[in-house]
């Protein structure tokens, strides 16, 4: 990874997930799975460039499963 923080990428970051073929835009952090509320994922996202459609189309993933970053979201002081 890069030195933009050791844990979270900024909102709006566009990534490719491990084993994926479509890009995902990060829209949230520390999101619980609806199937198992005790399971917390690092990121929530939506398919890029489709945007948020419904909660059924939300992507949940953890940081180690992001091998490629296409675009970093806003980083400010």
Backbone atoms as SQL, in Angstrom:
CREATE TABLE atoms (id INTEGER PRIMARY KEY, chain TEXT, resi INTEGER, resn TEXT, atom TEXT, x REAL, y REAL, z REAL);
INSERT INTO atoms VALUES
  (1, 'A', 1, 'UNK', 'N', 0.835, -1.174, 0.000),
  (2, 'A', 1, 'UNK', 'CA', 0.000, 0.000, 0.000),
  (3, 'A', 1, 'UNK', 'C', 0.874, 1.229, 0.000),
  (4, 'A', 2, 'UNK', 'N', 0.287, 2.398, 0.169),
  (5, 'A', 2, 'UNK', 'CA', 1.036, 3.641, 0.227),
  (6, 'A', 2, 'UNK', 'C', 1.032, 4.168, 1.655),
  (7, 'A', 3, 'UNK', 'N', 1.566, 5.346, 1.871),
  (8, 'A', 3, 'UNK', 'CA', 1.644, 5.864, 3.241),
  (9, 'A', 3, 'UNK', 'C', 0.527, 6.848, 3.541),
  (10, 'A', 4, 'UNK', 'N', -0.648, 6.631, 3.017),
  (11, 'A', 4, 'UNK', 'CA', -1.789, 7.501, 3.275),
  (12, 'A', 4, 'UNK', 'C', -2.546, 7.003, 4.485),
  (13, 'A', 5, 'UNK', 'N', -1.976, 6.430, 5.393),
  (14, 'A', 5, 'UNK', 'CA', -2.680, 5.891, 6.543),
  (15, 'A', 5, 'UNK', 'C', -2.562, 4.388, 6.514),
  (16, 'A', 6, 'UNK', 'N', -2.409, 3.852, 7.641),
  (17, 'A', 6, 'UNK', 'CA', -2.201, 2.415, 7.722),
  (18, 'A', 6, 'UNK', 'C', -3.501, 1.633, 7.729),
  (19, 'A', 7, 'UNK', 'N', -4.627, 2.275, 8.052),
  (20, 'A', 7, 'UNK', 'CA', -5.855, 1.522, 8.206),
  (21, 'A', 7, 'UNK', 'C', -6.869, 1.801, 7.107),
  (22, 'A', 8, 'UNK', 'N', -7.360, 3.022, 7.028),
  (23, 'A', 8, 'UNK', 'CA', -8.488, 3.291, 6.132),
  (24, 'A', 8, 'UNK', 'C', -8.122, 4.148, 4.933),
  (25, 'A', 9, 'UNK', 'N', -8.693, 3.793, 3.798),
  (26, 'A', 9, 'UNK', 'CA', -8.623, 4.629, 2.606),
  (27, 'A', 9, 'UNK', 'C', -9.746, 5.652, 2.699),
  (28, 'A', 10, 'UNK', 'N', -9.586, 6.837, 2.098),
  (29, 'A', 10, 'UNK', 'CA', -10.629, 7.858, 2.195),
  (30, 'A', 10, 'UNK', 'C', -11.892, 7.485, 1.412),
  (31, 'A', 11, 'UNK', 'N', -13.017, 8.039, 1.856),
  (32, 'A', 11, 'UNK', 'CA', -14.272, 7.865, 1.120),
  (33, 'A', 11, 'UNK', 'C', -14.090, 8.369, -0.303),
  (34, 'A', 12, 'UNK', 'N', -14.738, 7.708, -1.235),
  (35, 'A', 12, 'UNK', 'CA', -14.615, 8.077, -2.634),
  (36, 'A', 12, 'UNK', 'C', -13.486, 7.364, -3.352),
  (37, 'A', 13, 'UNK', 'N', -12.677, 6.605, -2.618),
  (38, 'A', 13, 'UNK', 'CA', -11.600, 5.849, -3.242),
  (39, 'A', 13, 'UNK', 'C', -12.190, 4.735, -4.110),
  (40, 'A', 14, 'UNK', 'N', -11.643, 4.567, -5.315),
  (41, 'A', 14, 'UNK', 'CA', -12.118, 3.545, -6.248),
  (42, 'A', 14, 'UNK', 'C', -11.072, 2.433, -6.290),
  (43, 'A', 15, 'UNK', 'N', -11.519, 1.206, -6.033),
  (44, 'A', 15, 'UNK', 'CA', -10.606, 0.065, -5.904),
  (45, 'A', 15, 'UNK', 'C', -11.114, -1.129, -6.711),
  (46, 'A', 16, 'UNK', 'N', -10.231, -2.095, -6.866),
  (47, 'A', 16, 'UNK', 'CA', -10.598, -3.406, -7.392),
  (48, 'A', 16, 'UNK', 'C', -10.413, -4.384, -6.251),
  (49, 'A', 17, 'UNK', 'N', -11.405, -5.211, -5.992),
  (50, 'A', 17, 'UNK', 'CA', -11.315, -6.190, -4.917),
  (51, 'A', 17, 'UNK', 'C', -10.652, -7.465, -5.415),
  (52, 'A', 18, 'UNK', 'N', -10.061, -8.182, -4.499),
  (53, 'A', 18, 'UNK', 'CA', -9.415, -9.456, -4.796),
  (54, 'A', 18, 'UNK', 'C', -10.388, -10.366, -5.541),
  (55, 'A', 19, 'UNK', 'N', -9.993, -10.866, -6.696),
  (56, 'A', 19, 'UNK', 'CA', -10.833, -11.760, -7.484),
  (57, 'A', 19, 'UNK', 'C', -11.936, -11.058, -8.246),
  (58, 'A', 20, 'UNK', 'N', -12.016, -9.732, -8.152),
  (59, 'A', 20, 'UNK', 'CA', -13.086, -8.986, -8.800),
  (60, 'A', 20, 'UNK', 'C', -12.735, -8.549, -10.204),
  (61, 'A', 21, 'UNK', 'N', -13.757, -8.160, -10.955),
  (62, 'A', 21, 'UNK', 'CA', -13.561, -7.641, -12.307),
  (63, 'A', 21, 'UNK', 'C', -14.133, -6.239, -12.464),
  (64, 'A', 22, 'UNK', 'N', -14.958, -5.802, -11.492),
  (65, 'A', 22, 'UNK', 'CA', -15.582, -4.480, -11.555),
  (66, 'A', 22, 'UNK', 'C', -15.055, -3.612, -10.411),
  (67, 'A', 23, 'UNK', 'N', -14.985, -2.335, -10.653),
  (68, 'A', 23, 'UNK', 'CA', -14.484, -1.400, -9.652),
  (69, 'A', 23, 'UNK', 'C', -15.550, -1.104, -8.596),
  (70, 'A', 24, 'UNK', 'N', -15.067, -0.798, -7.393),
  (71, 'A', 24, 'UNK', 'CA', -15.935, -0.485, -6.255),
  (72, 'A', 24, 'UNK', 'C', -15.478, 0.854, -5.675),
  (73, 'A', 25, 'UNK', 'N', -16.432, 1.720, -5.321),
  (74, 'A', 25, 'UNK', 'CA', -16.121, 2.982, -4.667),
  (75, 'A', 25, 'UNK', 'C', -16.453, 2.873, -3.175),
  (76, 'A', 26, 'UNK', 'N', -15.499, 3.227, -2.333),
  (77, 'A', 26, 'UNK', 'CA', -15.689, 3.156, -0.883),
  (78, 'A', 26, 'UNK', 'C', -16.638, 4.264, -0.442),
  (79, 'A', 27, 'UNK', 'N', -17.694, 3.858, 0.292),
  (80, 'A', 27, 'UNK', 'CA', -18.703, 4.807, 0.752),
  (81, 'A', 27, 'UNK', 'C', -18.863, 4.835, 2.269),
  (82, 'A', 28, 'UNK', 'N', -18.212, 3.913, 2.972),
  (83, 'A', 28, 'UNK', 'CA', -18.363, 3.879, 4.428),
  (84, 'A', 28, 'UNK', 'C', -17.310, 3.007, 5.081),
  (85, 'A', 29, 'UNK', 'N', -17.235, 3.129, 6.402),
  (86, 'A', 29, 'UNK', 'CA', -16.247, 2.399, 7.203),
  (87, 'A', 29, 'UNK', 'C', -16.930, 1.571, 8.285),
  (88, 'A', 30, 'UNK', 'N', -16.235, 0.554, 8.761),
  (89, 'A', 30, 'UNK', 'CA', -16.641, -0.244, 9.919),
  (90, 'A', 30, 'UNK', 'C', -18.126, -0.592, 9.865),
  (91, 'A', 31, 'UNK', 'N', -18.507, -1.332, 8.847),
  (92, 'A', 31, 'UNK', 'CA', -19.908, -1.680, 8.608),
  (93, 'A', 31, 'UNK', 'C', -20.178, -3.118, 9.012),
  (94, 'A', 32, 'UNK', 'N', -21.285, -3.316, 9.722),
  (95, 'A', 32, 'UNK', 'CA', -21.681, -4.661, 10.153),
  (96, 'A', 32, 'UNK', 'C', -22.447, -5.362, 9.037),
  (97, 'A', 33, 'UNK', 'N', -22.273, -6.648, 8.964),
  (98, 'A', 33, 'UNK', 'CA', -23.007, -7.467, 8.020),
  (99, 'A', 33, 'UNK', 'C', -24.443, -7.633, 8.517),
  (100, 'A', 34, 'UNK', 'N', -25.415, -7.572, 7.608),
  (101, 'A', 34, 'UNK', 'CA', -26.809, -7.782, 8.019),
  (102, 'A', 34, 'UNK', 'C', -27.051, -9.242, 8.388),
  (103, 'A', 35, 'UNK', 'N', -26.243, -10.149, 7.840),
  (104, 'A', 35, 'UNK', 'CA', -26.369, -11.571, 8.165),
  (105, 'A', 35, 'UNK', 'C', -25.799, -11.906, 9.537),
  (106, 'A', 36, 'UNK', 'N', -24.739, -11.189, 9.935),
  (107, 'A', 36, 'UNK', 'CA', -24.075, -11.444, 11.211),
  (108, 'A', 36, 'UNK', 'C', -23.610, -10.110, 11.799),
  (109, 'A', 37, 'UNK', 'N', -24.425, -9.473, 12.649),
  (110, 'A', 37, 'UNK', 'CA', -24.097, -8.154, 13.193),
  (111, 'A', 37, 'UNK', 'C', -22.788, -8.103, 13.980),
  (112, 'A', 38, 'UNK', 'N', -22.270, -9.245, 14.397),
  (113, 'A', 38, 'UNK', 'CA', -20.993, -9.269, 15.112),
  (114, 'A', 38, 'UNK', 'C', -19.800, -9.210, 14.152),
  (115, 'A', 39, 'UNK', 'N', -20.063, -9.393, 12.872),
  (116, 'A', 39, 'UNK', 'CA', -19.013, -9.361, 11.860),
  (117, 'A', 39, 'UNK', 'C', -18.921, -7.947, 11.296),
  (118, 'A', 40, 'UNK', 'N', -17.799, -7.270, 11.561),
  (119, 'A', 40, 'UNK', 'CA', -17.595, -5.895, 11.126),
  (120, 'A', 40, 'UNK', 'C', -16.544, -5.872, 10.022),
  (121, 'A', 41, 'UNK', 'N', -16.904, -5.269, 8.901),
  (122, 'A', 41, 'UNK', 'CA', -15.983, -5.128, 7.774),
  (123, 'A', 41, 'UNK', 'C', -15.327, -3.754, 7.803),
  (124, 'A', 42, 'UNK', 'N', -14.121, -3.648, 7.248),
  (125, 'A', 42, 'UNK', 'CA', -13.419, -2.367, 7.187),
  (126, 'A', 42, 'UNK', 'C', -14.167, -1.359, 6.326),
  (127, 'A', 43, 'UNK', 'N', -14.705, -1.812, 5.207),
  (128, 'A', 43, 'UNK', 'CA', -15.302, -0.900, 4.226),
  (129, 'A', 43, 'UNK', 'C', -16.668, -1.362, 3.739),
  (130, 'A', 44, 'UNK', 'N', -17.494, -0.375, 3.391),
  (131, 'A', 44, 'UNK', 'CA', -18.715, -0.589, 2.618),
  (132, 'A', 44, 'UNK', 'C', -18.510, 0.177, 1.321),
  (133, 'A', 45, 'UNK', 'N', -19.095, -0.311, 0.258),
  (134, 'A', 45, 'UNK', 'CA', -18.926, 0.365, -1.017),
  (135, 'A', 45, 'UNK', 'C', -20.055, 0.071, -1.966),
  (136, 'A', 46, 'UNK', 'N', -19.992, 0.730, -3.113),
  (137, 'A', 46, 'UNK', 'CA', -20.972, 0.517, -4.174),
  (138, 'A', 46, 'UNK', 'C', -20.216, 0.311, -5.474),
  (139, 'A', 47, 'UNK', 'N', -20.891, -0.281, -6.430),
  (140, 'A', 47, 'UNK', 'CA', -20.271, -0.524, -7.721),
  (141, 'A', 47, 'UNK', 'C', -20.007, 0.817, -8.401),
  (142, 'A', 48, 'UNK', 'N', -18.790, 0.989, -8.904),
  (143, 'A', 48, 'UNK', 'CA', -18.427, 2.213, -9.597),
  (144, 'A', 48, 'UNK', 'C', -18.698, 1.987, -11.074),
  (145, 'A', 49, 'UNK', 'N', -19.281, 2.791, -11.710),
  (146, 'A', 49, 'UNK', 'CA', -19.826, 4.119, -11.621),
  (147, 'A', 49, 'UNK', 'C', -21.337, 4.096, -11.457),
  (148, 'A', 50, 'UNK', 'N', -21.896, 2.983, -11.049),
  (149, 'A', 50, 'UNK', 'CA', -23.344, 2.872, -10.880),
  (150, 'A', 50, 'UNK', 'C', -23.821, 3.667, -9.675),
  (151, 'A', 51, 'UNK', 'N', -23.028, 3.710, -8.622),
  (152, 'A', 51, 'UNK', 'CA', -23.432, 4.384, -7.398),
  (153, 'A', 51, 'UNK', 'C', -24.314, 3.499, -6.541),
  (154, 'A', 52, 'UNK', 'N', -24.812, 4.077, -5.451),
  (155, 'A', 52, 'UNK', 'CA', -25.663, 3.336, -4.528),
  (156, 'A', 52, 'UNK', 'C', -27.015, 3.087, -5.178),
  (157, 'A', 53, 'UNK', 'N', -27.429, 1.823, -5.218),
  (158, 'A', 53, 'UNK', 'CA', -28.724, 1.464, -5.801),
  (159, 'A', 53, 'UNK', 'C', -29.683, 1.080, -4.675),
  (160, 'A', 54, 'UNK', 'N', -29.360, 0.020, -3.936),
  (161, 'A', 54, 'UNK', 'CA', -30.114, -0.398, -2.755),
  (162, 'A', 54, 'UNK', 'C', -29.126, -1.043, -1.795),
  (163, 'A', 55, 'UNK', 'N', -29.582, -1.310, -0.573),
  (164, 'A', 55, 'UNK', 'CA', -28.702, -1.960, 0.397),
  (165, 'A', 55, 'UNK', 'C', -28.318, -3.367, -0.048),
  (166, 'A', 56, 'UNK', 'N', -29.118, -3.975, -0.917),
  (167, 'A', 56, 'UNK', 'CA', -28.789, -5.306, -1.443),
  (168, 'A', 56, 'UNK', 'C', -27.594, -5.276, -2.390),
  (169, 'A', 57, 'UNK', 'N', -27.245, -4.093, -2.878),
  (170, 'A', 57, 'UNK', 'CA', -26.125, -3.943, -3.798),
  (171, 'A', 57, 'UNK', 'C', -24.889, -3.358, -3.116),
  (172, 'A', 58, 'UNK', 'N', -24.878, -3.318, -1.794),
  (173, 'A', 58, 'UNK', 'CA', -23.728, -2.815, -1.055),
  (174, 'A', 58, 'UNK', 'C', -22.656, -3.894, -0.986),
  (175, 'A', 59, 'UNK', 'N', -21.415, -3.491, -1.184),
  (176, 'A', 59, 'UNK', 'CA', -20.273, -4.401, -1.131),
  (177, 'A', 59, 'UNK', 'C', -19.572, -4.202, 0.213),
  (178, 'A', 60, 'UNK', 'N', -19.287, -5.283, 0.935),
  (179, 'A', 60, 'UNK', 'CA', -18.551, -5.217, 2.195),
  (180, 'A', 60, 'UNK', 'C', -17.226, -5.945, 2.019),
  (181, 'A', 61, 'UNK', 'N', -16.151, -5.332, 2.507),
  (182, 'A', 61, 'UNK', 'CA', -14.830, -5.951, 2.357),
  (183, 'A', 61, 'UNK', 'C', -13.870, -5.447, 3.425),
  (184, 'A', 62, 'UNK', 'N', -12.756, -6.121, 3.542),
  (185, 'A', 62, 'UNK', 'CA', -11.693, -5.728, 4.467),
  (186, 'A', 62, 'UNK', 'C', -10.477, -5.251, 3.684),
  (187, 'A', 63, 'UNK', 'N', -9.669, -4.449, 4.356),
  (188, 'A', 63, 'UNK', 'CA', -8.518, -3.815, 3.726),
  (189, 'A', 63, 'UNK', 'C', -7.577, -4.800, 3.015),
  (190, 'A', 64, 'UNK', 'N', -7.259, -5.941, 3.592),
  (191, 'A', 64, 'UNK', 'CA', -6.332, -6.857, 2.915),
  (192, 'A', 64, 'UNK', 'C', -6.847, -7.414, 1.578),
  (193, 'A', 65, 'UNK', 'N', -8.135, -7.231, 1.285),
  (194, 'A', 65, 'UNK', 'CA', -8.727, -7.762, 0.061),
  (195, 'A', 65, 'UNK', 'C', -8.793, -6.725, -1.050),
  (196, 'A', 66, 'UNK', 'N', -7.984, -5.667, -0.929),
  (197, 'A', 66, 'UNK', 'CA', -7.933, -4.604, -1.938),
  (198, 'A', 66, 'UNK', 'C', -6.525, -4.583, -2.543),
  (199, 'A', 67, 'UNK', 'N', -6.324, -5.296, -3.648),
  (200, 'A', 67, 'UNK', 'CA', -4.988, -5.325, -4.249),
  (201, 'A', 67, 'UNK', 'C', -4.673, -4.132, -5.155),
  (202, 'A', 68, 'UNK', 'N', -5.712, -3.425, -5.636),
  (203, 'A', 68, 'UNK', 'CA', -5.459, -2.342, -6.584),
  (204, 'A', 68, 'UNK', 'C', -6.305, -1.119, -6.251),
  (205, 'A', 69, 'UNK', 'N', -5.653, 0.044, -6.241),
  (206, 'A', 69, 'UNK', 'CA', -6.333, 1.324, -6.025),
  (207, 'A', 69, 'UNK', 'C', -6.272, 2.098, -7.335),
  (208, 'A', 70, 'UNK', 'N', -7.446, 2.473, -7.865),
  (209, 'A', 70, 'UNK', 'CA', -7.507, 3.248, -9.104),
  (210, 'A', 70, 'UNK', 'C', -7.492, 4.744, -8.833),
  (211, 'A', 71, 'UNK', 'N', -8.156, 5.159, -7.762),
  (212, 'A', 71, 'UNK', 'CA', -8.278, 6.583, -7.465),
  (213, 'A', 71, 'UNK', 'C', -8.456, 6.756, -5.964),
  (214, 'A', 72, 'UNK', 'N', -7.696, 7.675, -5.369),
  (215, 'A', 72, 'UNK', 'CA', -7.875, 7.975, -3.951),
  (216, 'A', 72, 'UNK', 'C', -8.912, 9.057, -3.778),
  (217, 'A', 73, 'UNK', 'N', -9.780, 8.887, -2.798),
  (218, 'A', 73, 'UNK', 'CA', -10.759, 9.914, -2.475),
  (219, 'A', 73, 'UNK', 'C', -10.068, 11.127, -1.875),
  (220, 'A', 74, 'UNK', 'N', -10.862, 12.108, -1.487),
  (221, 'A', 74, 'UNK', 'CA', -10.337, 13.358, -0.951),
  (222, 'A', 74, 'UNK', 'C', -9.489, 13.150, 0.296),
  (223, 'A', 75, 'UNK', 'N', -8.319, 13.755, 0.292),
  (224, 'A', 75, 'UNK', 'CA', -7.430, 13.735, 1.468),
  (225, 'A', 75, 'UNK', 'C', -7.165, 15.188, 1.815),
  (226, 'A', 76, 'UNK', 'N', -7.576, 15.592, 3.003),
  (227, 'A', 76, 'UNK', 'CA', -7.320, 16.964, 3.435),
  (228, 'A', 76, 'UNK', 'C', -6.665, 16.948, 4.798),
  (229, 'A', 77, 'UNK', 'N', -6.104, 18.082, 5.213),
  (230, 'A', 77, 'UNK', 'CA', -5.404, 18.112, 6.498),
  (231, 'A', 77, 'UNK', 'C', -6.369, 17.896, 7.632);
